[in-house]
Amino acid sequence: MYMNIPNSEKIYIYEREKKKCFYCGKNLKFRQITLDHYLPKSKGGTEDIFNLVLSCRKCNRLKGNKIPRNYERKIIKLFQKAFYDKMIKIGNIIVSKEDLKEEILNIDRIEEIRPNFVFQSKHMRFYIKNNTIERIILLGGKHED
């Protein structure tokens, strides 16, 4: 691994993937793992925890810099899991925790990838950098109840 990923994040990814290669399901010992950018760096992928998956060396080599089909849906799910697992930090943002949880659950698309991931729900747009929600934009129509 050439990435400068903190050991705590490597352990999180190892446990999140249940100690198995994300692609082929092979059981891996911690010393055998490589981390793969699910959306390749060459295509705009980041080193955020939700864009890194556990991989055996063979699968990592075979995947190369290909973009997986349905990568957006998978990255959204990995982001939501990382948020609920408290692996995503919240910057100086003033939004109630309940609203934030609800909107994170309702993210339905990736709005942008470069220079950082931007996720969007019906009511909020989330700007993510270095595993931190750095900015939220409220979209029209929130709190109509």
KAWOKA-V856862 format. One record per residue. N is the residue number from 1. BURIAL is I if it has 16 or more other C-alpha atoms within 10 Angstrom, else O. Layout:
BEGIN
N_BURIAL / N_BURIAL
END
This chain:
BEGIN
1_O / 2_O / 3_O / 4_O / 5_O / 6_O / 7_O / 8_O / 9_O / 10_I / 11_O / 12_O / 13_I / 14_I / 15_O / 16_I / 17_I / 18_O / 19_I / 20_I / 21_I / 22_I / 23_O / 24_O / 25_O / 26_O / 27_I / 28_I / 29_O / 30_O / 31_O / 32_O / 33_I / 34_I / 35_I / 36_I / 37_I / 38_I / 39_I / 40_I / 41_O / 42_O / 43_O / 44_O / 45_I / 46_I / 47_I / 48_I / 49_I / 50_I / 51_I / 52_I / 53_I / 54_I / 55_I / 56_I / 57_O / 58_O / 59_I / 60_I / 61_O / 62_O / 63_I / 64_O / 65_I / 66_O / 67_O / 68_O / 69_O / 70_O / 71_O / 72_I / 73_O / 74_O / 75_I / 76_I / 77_I / 78_I / 79_I / 80_I / 81_I / 82_I / 83_I / 84_O / 85_O / 86_O / 87_I / 88_I / 89_O / 90_O / 91_O / 92_O / 93_O / 94_O / 95_O / 96_O / 97_O / 98_O / 99_O / 100_O / 101_O / 102_O / 103_I / 104_I / 105_I / 106_I / 107_I / 108_I / 109_I / 110_I / 111_O / 112_O / 113_I / 114_O / 115_O / 116_O / 117_I / 118_I / 119_I / 120_I / 121_I / 122_O / 123_I / 124_I / 125_I / 126_I / 127_I / 128_I / 129_I / 130_O / 131_I / 132_I / 133_I / 134_O / 135_I / 136_I / 137_O / 138_O / 139_O / 140_O / 141_O / 142_O / 143_O / 144_O / 145_O
END
